[in-house]
Amino acid sequence: MTCETHTDLGRALGMPGRLVTRRQKGTTQWSVPELGLLAGHWNIPPWCLLSDLPNVLTELPEKRVAALRRAKGHQPVPFKPPAPKPSAPVAA
């Protein structure tokens, strides 16, 4: 969603990209402090990273995602469902 590579994330977290790759693949576990750094990088509450992907996407601030995509030369993309529009009252 953010168009970040493992190298980009590693730079943001202060670790080599190859370590991010190992964590993303599940070869090595993420530590609690690393999850805190990752959550801070994306501006989401750390507990979101323990949830499933739809919940994480719901929490990701669209402005942050747009900024990260723009830094990589990509256009912003909508990824949250639009809020339902209130229906018009029915005349009696």
C-alpha positions in Angstrom: 0.0 0.0 0.0 2.8 2.4 0.9 5.1 1.3 -1.9 7.9 0.9 0.6 10.6 -1.7 0.1 12.1 -3.7 2.9 15.2 -1.4 2.5 12.9 1.6 3.0 11.4 0.1 6.1 14.8 -0.9 7.5 16.0 2.6 7.0 13.0 4.0 8.9 13.5 1.4 11.7 17.3 1.6 11.9 18.0 -1.9 10.7 19.2 -3.5 7.5 16.5 -4.3 4.9 17.4 -8.0 5.0 16.3 -8.1 8.7 13.0 -6.6 7.7 12.7 -9.3 5.0 13.3 -12.0 7.6 10.6 -10.5 9.9 8.1 -10.1 7.1 8.6 -13.7 6.0 8.2 -14.9 9.6 11.8 -16.3 9.7 12.6 -14.0 12.6 10.0 -12.6 15.1 9.4 -8.9 15.4 10.3 -7.5 18.8 7.8 -5.4 20.7 10.1 -2.3 20.4 10.4 -2.9 16.7 6.6 -3.1 16.3 6.4 0.2 18.2 8.8 1.8 15.8 6.9 0.4 12.8 3.6 1.6 14.2 5.1 5.0 14.7 6.5 5.1 11.2 3.0 4.5 9.8 1.3 6.7 12.5 -1.0 3.9 13.8 -1.5 2.5 17.3 1.0 -0.4 17.9 -1.8 -2.9 18.8 -3.1 -2.6 15.2 -0.1 -4.6 14.0 -1.3 -7.6 16.0 -4.6 -7.5 14.1 -5.5 -8.7 10.6 -4.8 -6.7 7.5 -8.2 -5.1 7.0 -8.0 -3.6 10.5 -4.5 -2.3 9.9 -5.7 -0.7 6.6 -8.6 0.9 8.5 -6.1 2.6 10.9 -3.6 3.8 8.3 -3.9 7.5 7.9 -4.5 8.2 4.2 -2.3 11.4 4.4 0.6 9.3 5.7 0.1 6.7 3.0 -0.1 9.4 0.3 3.1 11.0 1.6 5.0 7.7 1.6 3.7 6.9 -1.9 4.6 10.4 -3.2 8.1 10.0 -1.8 8.5 6.9 -4.1 6.9 8.7 -7.1 3.5 7.0 -6.9 0.1 8.5 -7.0 -2.2 8.2 -3.9 -4.7 5.5 -4.0 -8.0 5.2 -2.1 -8.0 2.2 0.1 -10.7 2.8 2.6 -14.4 2.3 1.8 -16.2 5.6 1.7 -18.4 6.4 4.6 -22.0 5.5 3.9 -24.1 8.5 2.9 -27.1 9.0 5.1 -30.3 8.2 3.2 -32.8 10.9 2.5 -35.9 10.8 4.8 -38.9 9.2 3.1 -41.9 11.5 2.8 -45.1 10.1 4.4 
